Amino acid sequence: MNSKWRELDLGGGGLQAANLRLARTLRRRPVAYGLMLGFPLGLHRWYLGEHRSALLFPLLTAAAVAGGLTGMTAAAVAALLALAALLGYDLYAMERRIAAYNKRQRMAVYLSQGAGAPAGYRGRFAAGADTTAATRVRAASRVPSLAEQEALLREITARKPPAARPPQ
């Protein structure tokens, strides 16, 4: 499919505009996994919006480099092992993180759409509306009981003109 639709300016607060905003903010799996190649800088975590934990990667990388340059091999090895452990965990949990990020984005976009019902809105029927048996039966969210059905039939037959009533 052509990606020209992403460049359209639909404006407003409709569903199409929401889908366009969402398409721009969702994170893609190939990009996230590709950024894992830059794990010493924590690029994959920056991409997923985990800025605090992303700082840990450059700090551990700097500690490993500094330990290697100053001859403190134990510190360098410990930092490299910590980096490897974090990388292994990120490989294991990447799918969940991407799904969680995308879910947060969907919730933010779709729940920010409308202002909701107007003030004083009470549903389909306004205050003082017709309260006949037919209205009550239609407004109910369940199947009407036998008594309600009989009341409805009595009301309907009472409204019919005498010529239209069946003989008894």
N, C-alpha and C positions, 0 to 999 in steps of 0.2 A: 504494500500500500504506500502511496506517495505521502511524504511527510509535509506537504504544503499546508495541510489543514492545521498544523501546529502554529503556523504563522498568521492565521486569521485573527482579526481582532473582533471578537464577538461582544465584548464588553458586558455590562449588566451583571446580574447575579444568577443567571440561568444555569441549567445543568451542563450545557456545552461549555460555558466559560469555566465552570468548576472542573470539568474533565480536562480542559486545557491546562489550568493551573496545576492540577494533580499530575498530569503527564510530565510537566517540567520539573516537579519536585521528587518524583519517585526515583529510587536508587536501583541501578541495574546490577545484576549479579556478575556479568563478565567484567564490568568496570571495577567492582569491588575486589574481585579475585585478581585482576591485573594490578591493582594498586598494592596488593600484598607483596609484590616484588619489591616495593619500596618500604618494606616493613621496618628497616632501621630508622626510618623517619616517622613511622606510624601513619602513613598516608591513608591506609584503608580505614582506620578509625576516624580520621578527620572527615573522610568521605561520608561516613555513617553518622556524623554529628556527635561523636564521643570524644570531645576535645580534651577533657581532663585525663582520660586514660591514654589518649594519643600522645600526651606529653611524656609518658613513661618510656616510650620507645626511643626517642632521641636522647633522653637522659641516660638510659642504659647503654646505648651505643657510644655516647661520649665517655661513659665510665669505662667501657671495654677498651676504647681507643687509648684513653689516658692511662689505664692500667698497663696496656701493652707497651706504650711508649716509655713509661717510667720504670718498667721492669717488674711491676707488681702483677705477676702472671696469675696469682690466685684470685685477685680482684677482677682481672680481665676475664678469666674463665668463668667466674661466678656471674658476671654481667652477661656473658655470652650464653650461659646456661639459662639464665632468667629470660633473655630474649628468645631463645629457642622454645622455652616452655610457653611463653606468651604467644608465640607464633603458632605452636601446635594447638593451643586452646582456640585461637582465632580461626584456624582452619576448621576445627571441629564445630565451632559455634557460629560461623559466618552466615549460614542459611537462616538461622533463627534471628540473628541481628538484622539482616536485610528485611526479613518479613516483619519484624517488630517496628522497624523504622518506617516501612511503607504503610503499615497499619496506622501508625501515629499520624502520618501525613494524610491518609484517607479520612480519618476521623476529623482532623483539623479542617480539611477543605469542605467536607460534606456537612459537618455540623455548624459551620460558619455561614451557611447559605442564606437561610431565610430568617425573618424576624418572628416567624410563628403566626399563630392566629391573632386577629385583632382583639383589642381590649373589649371585654364584655361578650365575646363569642361563646355561645352555649351549645353549639352543635348545629344540627340540621334545622331544628325548629326554634323559632324565636319565642321570647316570653309572650304569653297571651295568645299563643297559636291555638289552632283547633285541637281540642282534647277529646275527640270522639274515640270510640272503641277502635275504629279503623286506624287512626293515628297512633294510638297506644300500641296496637299490635305491630304496625310497621316500625315503630321506634324501638321495639324490644329487640334485644340481640339474641333471642332464643325463639324456638318454635312456640306459638301460642298454645295455651292449655285448652282443653275441651270447653271449659266454661267461657274462656275468652272468645273462642270460635263461635259458640252459640250466641254470645252477646253481639258479636259482629254480624252474624246472620240476622238476628232480630232487628238490629239497627238498619241493615240494608233493606230488609223487607218493609220496615216502617217508612223508609224514604221513598219507596216506589209508589207511583200513583195507583189508585184502586183498580184501574182497568188492567194494569200490567201484572197484578198479583195472581198467582195460580189459585184455582178454586180449592176450597178445603173440604 
